[in-house]
Amino acid sequence: VLGVHLSDREAHTVGGLVTARLRRIPQVGDNVEESGLLFIVEKASDRAALLIRIRLA
């Protein structure tokens, strides 16, 4: 939709991508910049990111 290609062999979801980039379980407030996008963790459990906001970087 946005013309952005996110490729990561380790991740199949946006949450997985954020986890792979951080190399740990995401916490609220963590953010990752990738391919011109900013991924911000808005909600998380002790096992995974549950809600991630995506905006242009």
PyMOL Python script that loads the backbone (N, CA, C, O; Angstrom):
from pymol import cmd

cmd.read_pdbstr("""\
ATOM      1  N   VAL A   1       0.821  -1.192   0.000  1.00  0.00           N
ATOM      2  CA  VAL A   1       0.000   0.000   0.000  1.00  0.00           C
ATOM      3  C   VAL A   1       0.865   1.256   0.000  1.00  0.00           C
ATOM      4  O   VAL A   1       0.607   2.185  -0.765  1.00  0.00           O
ATOM      5  N   LEU A   2       1.886   1.293   0.847  1.00  0.00           N
ATOM      6  CA  LEU A   2       2.746   2.469   0.940  1.00  0.00           C
ATOM      7  C   LEU A   2       3.947   2.402   0.015  1.00  0.00           C
ATOM      8  O   LEU A   2       4.728   3.352  -0.051  1.00  0.00           O
ATOM      9  N   GLY A   3       4.108   1.309  -0.691  1.00  0.00           N
ATOM     10  CA  GLY A   3       5.266   1.157  -1.556  1.00  0.00           C
ATOM     11  C   GLY A   3       6.543   0.886  -0.791  1.00  0.00           C
ATOM     12  O   GLY A   3       7.637   1.147  -1.291  1.00  0.00           O
ATOM     13  N   VAL A   4       6.413   0.363   0.423  1.00  0.00           N
ATOM     14  CA  VAL A   4       7.569   0.066   1.268  1.00  0.00           C
ATOM     15  C   VAL A   4       7.705  -1.440   1.375  1.00  0.00           C
ATOM     16  O   VAL A   4       6.729  -2.140   1.645  1.00  0.00           O
ATOM     17  N   HIS A   5       8.915  -1.938   1.164  1.00  0.00           N
ATOM     18  CA  HIS A   5       9.171  -3.370   1.268  1.00  0.00           C
ATOM     19  C   HIS A   5       9.993  -3.632   2.518  1.00  0.00           C
ATOM     20  O   HIS A   5      11.120  -3.153   2.643  1.00  0.00           O
ATOM     21  N   LEU A   6       9.425  -4.392   3.437  1.00  0.00           N
ATOM     22  CA  LEU A   6      10.133  -4.771   4.655  1.00  0.00           C
ATOM     23  C   LEU A   6      10.487  -6.240   4.541  1.00  0.00           C
ATOM     24  O   LEU A   6       9.607  -7.100   4.498  1.00  0.00           O
ATOM     25  N   SER A   7      11.756  -6.516   4.493  1.00  0.00           N
ATOM     26  CA  SER A   7      12.203  -7.892   4.339  1.00  0.00           C
ATOM     27  C   SER A   7      13.058  -8.285   5.527  1.00  0.00           C
ATOM     28  O   SER A   7      14.072  -7.648   5.814  1.00  0.00           O
ATOM     29  N   ASP A   8      12.653  -9.318   6.201  1.00  0.00           N
ATOM     30  CA  ASP A   8      13.427  -9.831   7.320  1.00  0.00           C
ATOM     31  C   ASP A   8      13.189 -11.327   7.403  1.00  0.00           C
ATOM     32  O   ASP A   8      12.053 -11.773   7.568  1.00  0.00           O
ATOM     33  N   ARG A   9      14.228 -12.082   7.291  1.00  0.00           N
ATOM     34  CA  ARG A   9      14.100 -13.541   7.325  1.00  0.00           C
ATOM     35  C   ARG A   9      13.666 -14.042   8.695  1.00  0.00           C
ATOM     36  O   ARG A   9      13.088 -15.123   8.813  1.00  0.00           O
ATOM     37  N   GLU A  10      13.946 -13.250   9.733  1.00  0.00           N
ATOM     38  CA  GLU A  10      13.625 -13.658  11.095  1.00  0.00           C
ATOM     39  C   GLU A  10      12.184 -13.337  11.485  1.00  0.00           C
ATOM     40  O   GLU A  10      11.670 -13.909  12.446  1.00  0.00           O
ATOM     41  N   ALA A  11      11.522 -12.434  10.760  1.00  0.00           N
ATOM     42  CA  ALA A  11      10.216 -11.941  11.194  1.00  0.00           C
ATOM     43  C   ALA A  11       9.148 -12.124  10.124  1.00  0.00           C
ATOM     44  O   ALA A  11       9.396 -11.950   8.930  1.00  0.00           O
ATOM     45  N   HIS A  12       7.957 -12.478  10.585  1.00  0.00           N
ATOM     46  CA  HIS A  12       6.812 -12.630   9.691  1.00  0.00           C
ATOM     47  C   HIS A  12       5.698 -11.652  10.041  1.00  0.00           C
ATOM     48  O   HIS A  12       4.683 -11.589   9.348  1.00  0.00           O
ATOM     49  N   THR A  13       5.887 -10.884  11.124  1.00  0.00           N
ATOM     50  CA  THR A  13       4.906  -9.897  11.560  1.00  0.00           C
ATOM     51  C   THR A  13       5.624  -8.590  11.881  1.00  0.00           C
ATOM     52  O   THR A  13       6.849  -8.564  11.997  1.00  0.00           O
ATOM     53  N   VAL A  14       4.869  -7.519  12.022  1.00  0.00           N
ATOM     54  CA  VAL A  14       5.464  -6.236  12.408  1.00  0.00           C
ATOM     55  C   VAL A  14       6.069  -6.359  13.806  1.00  0.00           C
ATOM     56  O   VAL A  14       7.168  -5.862  14.052  1.00  0.00           O
ATOM     57  N   GLY A  15       5.361  -7.014  14.712  1.00  0.00           N
ATOM     58  CA  GLY A  15       5.898  -7.235  16.055  1.00  0.00           C
ATOM     59  C   GLY A  15       7.178  -8.045  16.020  1.00  0.00           C
ATOM     60  O   GLY A  15       8.107  -7.779  16.782  1.00  0.00           O
ATOM     61  N   GLY A  16       7.231  -9.023  15.150  1.00  0.00           N
ATOM     62  CA  GLY A  16       8.438  -9.825  14.993  1.00  0.00           C
ATOM     63  C   GLY A  16       9.594  -9.012  14.446  1.00  0.00           C
ATOM     64  O   GLY A  16      10.741  -9.208  14.847  1.00  0.00           O
ATOM     65  N   LEU A  17       9.300  -8.101  13.533  1.00  0.00           N
ATOM     66  CA  LEU A  17      10.329  -7.220  12.984  1.00  0.00           C
ATOM     67  C   LEU A  17      10.911  -6.333  14.080  1.00  0.00           C
ATOM     68  O   LEU A  17      12.129  -6.194  14.194  1.00  0.00           O
ATOM     69  N   VAL A  18      10.035  -5.734  14.886  1.00  0.00           N
ATOM     70  CA  VAL A  18      10.498  -4.870  15.978  1.00  0.00           C
ATOM     71  C   VAL A  18      11.330  -5.678  16.971  1.00  0.00           C
ATOM     72  O   VAL A  18      12.390  -5.225  17.403  1.00  0.00           O
ATOM     73  N   THR A  19      10.864  -6.858  17.330  1.00  0.00           N
ATOM     74  CA  THR A  19      11.602  -7.720  18.254  1.00  0.00           C
ATOM     75  C   THR A  19      12.967  -8.081  17.689  1.00  0.00           C
ATOM     76  O   THR A  19      13.961  -8.053  18.414  1.00  0.00           O
ATOM     77  N   ALA A  20      13.029  -8.418  16.414  1.00  0.00           N
ATOM     78  CA  ALA A  20      14.302  -8.781  15.783  1.00  0.00           C
ATOM     79  C   ALA A  20      15.273  -7.607  15.777  1.00  0.00           C
ATOM     80  O   ALA A  20      16.463  -7.790  16.032  1.00  0.00           O
ATOM     81  N   ARG A  21      14.785  -6.418  15.493  1.00  0.00           N
ATOM     82  CA  ARG A  21      15.661  -5.234  15.460  1.00  0.00           C
ATOM     83  C   ARG A  21      16.165  -4.861  16.852  1.00  0.00           C
ATOM     84  O   ARG A  21      17.315  -4.452  17.013  1.00  0.00           O
ATOM     85  N   LEU A  22      15.297  -5.006  17.859  1.00  0.00           N
ATOM     86  CA  LEU A  22      15.695  -4.673  19.230  1.00  0.00           C
ATOM     87  C   LEU A  22      16.560  -5.763  19.864  1.00  0.00           C
ATOM     88  O   LEU A  22      17.327  -5.505  20.791  1.00  0.00           O
ATOM     89  N   ARG A  23      16.421  -6.987  19.345  1.00  0.00           N
ATOM     90  CA  ARG A  23      17.103  -8.164  19.898  1.00  0.00           C
ATOM     91  C   ARG A  23      16.686  -8.461  21.339  1.00  0.00           C
ATOM     92  O   ARG A  23      17.456  -8.986  22.142  1.00  0.00           O
ATOM     93  N   ARG A  24      15.437  -8.104  21.628  1.00  0.00           N
ATOM     94  CA  ARG A  24      14.839  -8.393  22.935  1.00  0.00           C
ATOM     95  C   ARG A  24      13.330  -8.193  22.809  1.00  0.00           C
ATOM     96  O   ARG A  24      12.852  -7.709  21.784  1.00  0.00           O
ATOM     97  N   ILE A  25      12.587  -8.562  23.838  1.00  0.00           N
ATOM     98  CA  ILE A  25      11.145  -8.360  23.828  1.00  0.00           C
ATOM     99  C   ILE A  25      10.862  -6.864  23.962  1.00  0.00           C
ATOM    100  O   ILE A  25      11.377  -6.224  24.878  1.00  0.00           O
ATOM    101  N   PRO A  26      10.059  -6.302  23.072  1.00  0.00           N
ATOM    102  CA  PRO A  26       9.774  -4.867  23.107  1.00  0.00           C
ATOM    103  C   PRO A  26       9.015  -4.444  24.364  1.00  0.00           C
ATOM    104  O   PRO A  26       8.237  -5.209  24.933  1.00  0.00           O
ATOM    105  N   GLN A  27       9.266  -3.211  24.776  1.00  0.00           N
ATOM    106  CA  GLN A  27       8.557  -2.603  25.895  1.00  0.00           C
ATOM    107  C   GLN A  27       7.869  -1.336  25.398  1.00  0.00           C
ATOM    108  O   GLN A  27       8.264  -0.770  24.378  1.00  0.00           O
ATOM    109  N   VAL A  28       6.848  -0.897  26.112  1.00  0.00           N
ATOM    110  CA  VAL A  28       6.135   0.324  25.742  1.00  0.00           C
ATOM    111  C   VAL A  28       7.133   1.479  25.631  1.00  0.00           C
ATOM    112  O   VAL A  28       7.967   1.686  26.513  1.00  0.00           O
ATOM    113  N   GLY A  29       7.030   2.219  24.536  1.00  0.00           N
ATOM    114  CA  GLY A  29       7.917   3.354  24.305  1.00  0.00           C
ATOM    115  C   GLY A  29       9.104   3.043  23.417  1.00  0.00           C
ATOM    116  O   GLY A  29       9.739   3.960  22.897  1.00  0.00           O
ATOM    117  N   ASP A  30       9.422   1.766  23.231  1.00  0.00           N
ATOM    118  CA  ASP A  30      10.510   1.397  22.319  1.00  0.00           C
ATOM    119  C   ASP A  30      10.132   1.807  20.907  1.00  0.00           C
ATOM    120  O   ASP A  30       8.954   1.807  20.549  1.00  0.00           O
ATOM    121  N   ASN A  31      11.124   2.154  20.109  1.00  0.00           N
ATOM    122  CA  ASN A  31      10.852   2.463  18.710  1.00  0.00           C
ATOM    123  C   ASN A  31      11.996   1.991  17.835  1.00  0.00           C
ATOM    124  O   ASN A  31      13.144   1.888  18.268  1.00  0.00           O
ATOM    125  N   VAL A  32      11.648   1.709  16.590  1.00  0.00           N
ATOM    126  CA  VAL A  32      12.588   1.208  15.593  1.00  0.00           C
ATOM    127  C   VAL A  32      12.314   1.950  14.292  1.00  0.00           C
ATOM    128  O   VAL A  32      11.162   2.106  13.887  1.00  0.00           O
ATOM    129  N   GLU A  33      13.371   2.401  13.645  1.00  0.00           N
ATOM    130  CA  GLU A  33      13.228   3.037  12.333  1.00  0.00           C
ATOM    131  C   GLU A  33      13.709   2.052  11.271  1.00  0.00           C
ATOM    132  O   GLU A  33      14.785   1.465  11.386  1.00  0.00           O
ATOM    133  N   GLU A  34      12.891   1.886  10.238  1.00  0.00           N
ATOM    134  CA  GLU A  34      13.188   0.913   9.179  1.00  0.00           C
ATOM    135  C   GLU A  34      12.540   1.377   7.886  1.00  0.00           C
ATOM    136  O   GLU A  34      11.337   1.639   7.858  1.00  0.00           O
ATOM    137  N   SER A  35      13.303   1.480   6.836  1.00  0.00           N
ATOM    138  CA  SER A  35      12.783   1.797   5.498  1.00  0.00           C
ATOM    139  C   SER A  35      11.922   3.061   5.465  1.00  0.00           C
ATOM    140  O   SER A  35      10.904   3.107   4.774  1.00  0.00           O
ATOM    141  N   GLY A  36      12.333   4.076   6.211  1.00  0.00           N
ATOM    142  CA  GLY A  36      11.604   5.335   6.206  1.00  0.00           C
ATOM    143  C   GLY A  36      10.368   5.364   7.087  1.00  0.00           C
ATOM    144  O   GLY A  36       9.606   6.331   7.065  1.00  0.00           O
ATOM    145  N   LEU A  37      10.168   4.306   7.861  1.00  0.00           N
ATOM    146  CA  LEU A  37       9.031   4.234   8.773  1.00  0.00           C
ATOM    147  C   LEU A  37       9.530   4.156  10.212  1.00  0.00           C
ATOM    148  O   LEU A  37      10.613   3.637  10.478  1.00  0.00           O
ATOM    149  N   LEU A  38       8.727   4.678  11.131  1.00  0.00           N
ATOM    150  CA  LEU A  38       9.034   4.594  12.548  1.00  0.00           C
ATOM    151  C   LEU A  38       7.979   3.709  13.194  1.00  0.00           C
ATOM    152  O   LEU A  38       6.783   3.981  13.086  1.00  0.00           O
ATOM    153  N   PHE A  39       8.420   2.654  13.863  1.00  0.00           N
ATOM    154  CA  PHE A  39       7.543   1.712  14.551  1.00  0.00           C
ATOM    155  C   PHE A  39       7.651   2.002  16.043  1.00  0.00           C
ATOM    156  O   PHE A  39       8.735   1.905  16.617  1.00  0.00           O
ATOM    157  N   ILE A  40       6.538   2.358  16.674  1.00  0.00           N
ATOM    158  CA  ILE A  40       6.530   2.743  18.082  1.00  0.00           C
ATOM    159  C   ILE A  40       5.652   1.758  18.854  1.00  0.00           C
ATOM    160  O   ILE A  40       4.482   1.570  18.520  1.00  0.00           O
ATOM    161  N   VAL A  41       6.214   1.135  19.880  1.00  0.00           N
ATOM    162  CA  VAL A  41       5.473   0.171  20.687  1.00  0.00           C
ATOM    163  C   VAL A  41       4.555   0.936  21.641  1.00  0.00           C
ATOM    164  O   VAL A  41       5.024   1.660  22.519  1.00  0.00           O
ATOM    165  N   GLU A  42       3.247   0.768  21.460  1.00  0.00           N
ATOM    166  CA  GLU A  42       2.240   1.458  22.273  1.00  0.00           C
ATOM    167  C   GLU A  42       1.727   0.584  23.413  1.00  0.00           C
ATOM    168  O   GLU A  42       1.349   1.091  24.469  1.00  0.00           O
ATOM    169  N   LYS A  43       1.714  -0.729  23.197  1.00  0.00           N
ATOM    170  CA  LYS A  43       1.219  -1.661  24.205  1.00  0.00           C
ATOM    171  C   LYS A  43       2.029  -2.941  24.089  1.00  0.00           C
ATOM    172  O   LYS A  43       2.331  -3.391  22.984  1.00  0.00           O
ATOM    173  N   ALA A  44       2.384  -3.535  25.238  1.00  0.00           N
ATOM    174  CA  ALA A  44       3.195  -4.755  25.216  1.00  0.00           C
ATOM    175  C   ALA A  44       2.868  -5.620  26.427  1.00  0.00           C
ATOM    176  O   ALA A  44       2.430  -5.127  27.467  1.00  0.00           O
ATOM    177  N   SER A  45       3.091  -6.908  26.268  1.00  0.00           N
ATOM    178  CA  SER A  45       2.993  -7.838  27.392  1.00  0.00           C
ATOM    179  C   SER A  45       4.414  -8.247  27.752  1.00  0.00           C
ATOM    180  O   SER A  45       5.379  -7.730  27.188  1.00  0.00           O
ATOM    181  N   ASP A  46       4.537  -9.162  28.679  1.00  0.00           N
ATOM    182  CA  ASP A  46       5.879  -9.628  29.035  1.00  0.00           C
ATOM    183  C   ASP A  46       6.453 -10.572  27.981  1.00  0.00           C
ATOM    184  O   ASP A  46       7.594 -11.017  28.105  1.00  0.00           O
ATOM    185  N   ARG A  47       5.664 -10.884  26.936  1.00  0.00           N
ATOM    186  CA  ARG A  47       6.125 -11.809  25.901  1.00  0.00           C
ATOM    187  C   ARG A  47       6.203 -11.226  24.500  1.00  0.00           C
ATOM    188  O   ARG A  47       6.891 -11.775  23.639  1.00  0.00           O
ATOM    189  N   ALA A  48       5.492 -10.098  24.256  1.00  0.00           N
ATOM    190  CA  ALA A  48       5.441  -9.576  22.882  1.00  0.00           C
ATOM    191  C   ALA A  48       4.871  -8.160  22.842  1.00  0.00           C
ATOM    192  O   ALA A  48       4.220  -7.706  23.784  1.00  0.00           O
ATOM    193  N   ALA A  49       5.131  -7.482  21.734  1.00  0.00           N
ATOM    194  CA  ALA A  49       4.477  -6.203  21.455  1.00  0.00           C
ATOM    195  C   ALA A  49       3.047  -6.510  21.033  1.00  0.00           C
ATOM    196  O   ALA A  49       2.818  -7.398  20.211  1.00  0.00           O
ATOM    197  N   LEU A  50       2.093  -5.789  21.585  1.00  0.00           N
ATOM    198  CA  LEU A  50       0.684  -6.030  21.283  1.00  0.00           C
ATOM    199  C   LEU A  50       0.081  -4.967  20.373  1.00  0.00           C
ATOM    200  O   LEU A  50      -0.847  -5.247  19.613  1.00  0.00           O
ATOM    201  N   LEU A  51       0.608  -3.743  20.450  1.00  0.00           N
ATOM    202  CA  LEU A  51       0.110  -2.653  19.620  1.00  0.00           C
ATOM    203  C   LEU A  51       1.291  -1.797  19.188  1.00  0.00           C
ATOM    204  O   LEU A  51       2.042  -1.290  20.021  1.00  0.00           O
ATOM    205  N   ILE A  52       1.447  -1.643  17.882  1.00  0.00           N
ATOM    206  CA  ILE A  52       2.566  -0.875  17.334  1.00  0.00           C
ATOM    207  C   ILE A  52       2.011   0.193  16.403  1.00  0.00           C
ATOM    208  O   ILE A  52       1.269  -0.108  15.468  1.00  0.00           O
ATOM    209  N   ARG A  53       2.376   1.435  16.668  1.00  0.00           N
ATOM    210  CA  ARG A  53       1.982   2.558  15.805  1.00  0.00           C
ATOM    211  C   ARG A  53       3.067   2.704  14.737  1.00  0.00           C
ATOM    212  O   ARG A  53       4.259   2.637  15.038  1.00  0.00           O
ATOM    213  N   ILE A  54       2.645   2.902  13.499  1.00  0.00           N
ATOM    214  CA  ILE A  54       3.591   3.072  12.394  1.00  0.00           C
ATOM    215  C   ILE A  54       3.362   4.442  11.782  1.00  0.00           C
ATOM    216  O   ILE A  54       2.232   4.802  11.452  1.00  0.00           O
ATOM    217  N   ARG A  55       4.443   5.208  11.631  1.00  0.00           N
ATOM    218  CA  ARG A  55       4.350   6.518  10.992  1.00  0.00           C
ATOM    219  C   ARG A  55       5.580   6.760  10.138  1.00  0.00           C
ATOM    220  O   ARG A  55       6.586   6.064  10.270  1.00  0.00           O
ATOM    221  N   LEU A  56       5.494   7.738   9.274  1.00  0.00           N
ATOM    222  CA  LEU A  56       6.649   8.085   8.454  1.00  0.00           C
ATOM    223  C   LEU A  56       7.747   8.643   9.343  1.00  0.00           C
ATOM    224  O   LEU A  56       7.483   9.430  10.252  1.00  0.00           O
ATOM    225  N   ALA A  57       8.971   8.236   9.079  1.00  0.00           N
ATOM    226  CA  ALA A  57      10.106   8.694   9.892  1.00  0.00           C
ATOM    227  C   ALA A  57      10.537  10.079   9.472  1.00  0.00           C
ATOM    228  O   ALA A  57      11.478  10.632  10.041  1.00  0.00           O
TER     229      ALA A  57
END
""", "prot")
cmd.dss("prot")
cmd.show_as("cartoon", "prot")
cmd.util.cbc("prot")
cmd.orient("prot")
